[in-house]
Amino acid sequence: MLEDRKNAYDRCGIGLNYNGQAGQLKYLNLGVYSQVAQDVLRRLDKAFQNFFRRVKNGDKKAGYPRFQGKNRYDSFTYPQTGFKIKDGKLHLSMIGAIRIFQHREIVGKIKTCTIKRDGDQWYASFSVELPDPEPKEIKTSVGVDVGITTLATLSDGTEIENPKTLDKYDSKLRKAQRDLSRKKKGSSNRNKQRSKVVRIHRKIRNIRKDHLHKASRILTDTYDRIIFEDLQIKNMVKNHHLARSIHDASWGILISLTTYKAEYAGGVVELVNPRNTSKQCSICGNIQSMPLSQRTYRCPDCGAVMDRDRNAAINIKNRYVPADCGGLTPVEMVA
């Protein structure tokens, strides 16, 4: 279908879309469930929509959709029907019954089923429809300053450690990648070594996500309103001295996990402008220049001394303006 789109534009100057291509599926003997094939077309259509959006926005690296090799296309989706769980097995249309290890009961009405390959392991992910949670009264609020030395510092002084998972597995990963580079391309030994590299990456990813899930659970169980900075992480990782540590800390995943957990519990996550949160005194509002190496905040005006990250977390909390406060920050309201 990607080839058809390219040929239609190159030869005839016309663009195809999902509706124009979906009708062709019934004439193809694909050997897969019809809705799985339709979902592949929707993915292709979404890839083109994203490409056109990036081109329109002037992105120099727009990225025209590419063909995916069998080692890179790792999932397929049953978007509506064709699957069910019965007697400890997952029944998939055109595939059959597969024994599964179900780690928890599924709550809600199942809407989609996605089968994903992760190296030599396979996972079934279900999306479900749940009623909107009842919002709860906001009694506790906290500002959260994410960082590298510590994953998060809260405005009440609590710190959540950064496990720095990539550092712990760095030597093992580097050795596995060196061994992979020495293997002959296309050989069985190279395929075996590639599997070893995949397993190490999966180990790192799982340890990191486990810690982030636990951290987000602590936040949502303890506080009703959680306030983060609205960070532009894509711009921050352009600093090559910090990019590796920022990727390993995975601030964006932490904020995303905390957001959906808070919504499910009836709480809320807010994002505020990050400008000068580390440089501004949380007591008097004075702004001073500070290098990243300076970890203690000392205000020359009021004499306040505190941890740099906690000072930033307090500023983050104070910077949130409730909609019913007439545009005044909590500090201005008190004043």
N, C-alpha and C positions, 0 to 999 in steps of 0.2 A: 504493500500500500504506500510505503514511503517512496518506492521507485515510481509508482504510478503518479504520485504528486509531482515528483521531479520532472518526469517526462511530459506531463500535461502542461507544465509551465514552460519548459524549455522548447517544446515543439509547437505548442498551440497558444502559449501566453495566457492560459487560464489557470485558476486555482481551484483545487478540490477541497471539500470539507467532509466532516463526518457523515452527514446525510447523503452526500453524493457517492460515498464509497460503501456505506453500510449495505446498500442494496446488492452489492456484488457478492457478499458473503454466502448467500444461499446457492450460488453457482459453483462454489469452491468446495472440494472434498478435503476439509482440513483435519478431520478426525478429532476435533475438540468440541466441547459444548458451545453452542451458538453464542450464549451470553459472554463466555470467556473471550471469544474472538471479538465481540462487539466492544468489550472493555479495552482490548488492545488498541482498537481503532480510536477509542476515546482518549487513551494515553497519547497516541500519535497526534490527535487533533489538539490536545492541550499543549504538547511540545511546540507545535507550530504557532499557537496563540501566544505562548510565552516568547517565542522567537520574534514574532511581529511586534510585540510590545517593546522588547528590548531595542529593536531597530528603530521604532518610532521615538523612543527616549534617547536615541543617539549613543547607545552603548557600543563601544568599539569592539567588544568581544560578545557579539550577539549570540553566536553559537547555533549554526544551522543544524537541525535534527540529523543525527547520524544513525547508521545501521549498528545494531548491537549484536556482538558475538554471543555464542551460546554460554560463554563463561561470564558474561556481563548482564544478561537478562535473567534476573533471579526471582521473579514473582509473577503470578497470574491471579486474577480475581474473578470470583463468582459474584456478580453485583446484585442479584436478586434471588435467584432460585438455583437448583442443581446441587444442593448440599444439605446434609442433615447429620445430627449426632444421635446415634442409637446404639445401645448396648456396648458403650465404651469404644465405639468406632466412629470414624468420620466417613460418611458415605458421599463420594463425589461422582457426579454424573460423568460418564465416559471414561472414568478411571477405576472406580470400585470402592470397596470398604477398606479403610486403613486404620490400624490400631493406633490410638493416640494416648498420650499422657496428659490428662487435663488437670492443670494446676489449681483451678478454682472453678466454682460454679458460675455459669453465665447468667447475669442478671439483665433483664430487659429483652426486648424483641430483637432478634438477630436480623441485621439488614444485609451485610455483606460478609463474604469469607475470602480471605487472601492467603494463598499458599506461597511461602517464601523459603528460598534456599539460602542457607548461610554456610558456605563451605560444604562439609559433609553432613550437615544437620538441616532438618526441615521443620518449619513452624507453620501453624495455622492461626491466623489472626482474625478475630471476628469484631465487626463494629455493630453496636447495638443502639437501639433507640430507648431513651429513658425520659421520664417526665422532668420538666424543669424543677430544679431544687428550690425549696422555700428559702428566700433570703433571710438571714438572721440579723439581729440587732448588733451593730458594730460597737463592741465594748473595748477591744484592745487593738492598737495599731503599732506598727514597728517599721522603721526604716532599715533597709538592707543595702550595705555597701559590699559589692562583690570584688574579689581581688585574687591575687596569685599566691601571696604568702599564706593567707588564710582564704578559704573559699568564700566566706561571707562573714562580715562583722555587723552585728545588729545594734540598733540605737540604744538598747538597754545594756550593752556591754558583752552580750553573748557572742562567742566566736564558733564558727563551724569550720573544722579543719579542711585543708585541701590535701587529698591523698597523694597527689602528684603521681598518678598511676603510670604515666608514660616514662617517668624517670626510673621507676622500679624495674620496668621491663625493657629498658632501652638497650642494654648490652645484649640481651637475649634476642631481641628483635633485629638488631644490627647484624649479629652473627648469622641469623637465619636468612636475612636478605642478601648478605655476602655469598652465602652458600648457594642461594638461588641464582645469583648472577653468574656463577661458574658452571651451572648445568647447561647442557646442550639443549637448544630450543627444539621443542617437539618430542623430547625424550620422556620416557616414563619416570626417570629420576627427577626431572624438572617438575613434572606434575606432582610427584610425591612431596618435593620440597615446597612447591607452591601451597600445598595443603597445610604444611607446617606453618608457613608464614600467615596464612589465613587464620589458623587456630590461635596464634599469638595475638593477632589483631582482635579476634573475637574475645579472647580473655581480657585484654585491656579494655575493650568497649563495655563488656559486661560488668567488670569491677567498677568502672567509672559510672555507668548508669545506675548500678545498685546504690552507690554512695549518693548520687544526686536524687534518687527516689526517696532515700531515707531522710536526706536534708530537707527536701520539699515537704515531706510528711511532717517533720518536726515543726516547720514554719506554719503549715496550715492547721495543725492540731493545737498550736499555742496561741495564734493571733488571728483576729477576724479580718483586719485590713493589713496587707503587706505591700510595702512601697519600695519599688526598685527604681534605678536610673534607667532612662530610655537610651540605652547605649547603642551606638552605631558600630557594632562589632566588626563588620566588614572593613570599615576604615581603620579600626584599631589594629587589625592584624597586618596592616601594611608596614608596621614597625617590625622589621625582621628580628630585632632583639627580643621582642615579647610575643611574637606570633605563636611560637610553639607552646609556650606556657598558657596563652589565652585559649588556644584550641583544646589543650588538655583540661583546663578548668571547666570549659563548656558552660559559660554563663548563660548563653541563650537557651540551652536545654533546661538548666535550673529554673529559669524564669517561666519557660513553657510548662514544665511539670507542675510548678507551684500554682500557675494560673488555673490549669484545669482541675487540680485537686481543691483549690480554694472555691471555685465555682460549684463543684460537686458538693462541698460542705456548706454552701450558702454564704461563704466569705467573698472577698474581692481582692484583686491585685491591681495596683495602680502604678503607672510609670510617670516619672517627672523629669524635667530638664536636668541633665547632669552637669551643666556649666558651673565650674568653680566650687563644686561640693567639697572637694578636698582642700581648697585654698581659703575658704571662707570660715571665719570663726563662728561656731554654733551658738556662742553666747552674745557677742557684741556685733557680729556681722562684718567685721573687718576682713578685707581680702588681701592676702600676701602671696608672693611668689614662693613656690616650694618645689625642690627637686624630688623625684621619685624616691631617692635614697633616704630622704628625711622621713622617718617613721613616727616621730612625735611632733604634735602640733603645739607650737608656743605662740600665743597671740601677743604682739608687742603693745597693743592698746590696753586690753583688760587684764593681761597676765595669765590667761587661762592656759593650762597645760593638760593635754590628754593624748591618747593614741590617735594617730592620724586617721585611721579607718573608722574609729568610733565617732570622731568629729564629723566625718563625711556622712556616716549613717544618720546622725542626728539632723544634719542639714537636709538629707533626703526626706526624712520624716516631716520636718517642718515645712518643706517646700510643697508638699501636697496641699492643694486648696479644695476643700469640699464645695460642691456646687451651690450649697445654701449659705455660704459665708460671704457673699458679695465680693469675691475676688481677693479677700484678705487672707494672708497666711496665718497660721496659729500664732506666730511670734507677733505679727502686727495686731492681731485681735487682742492679745494680752496687753500690748503697749497702749 
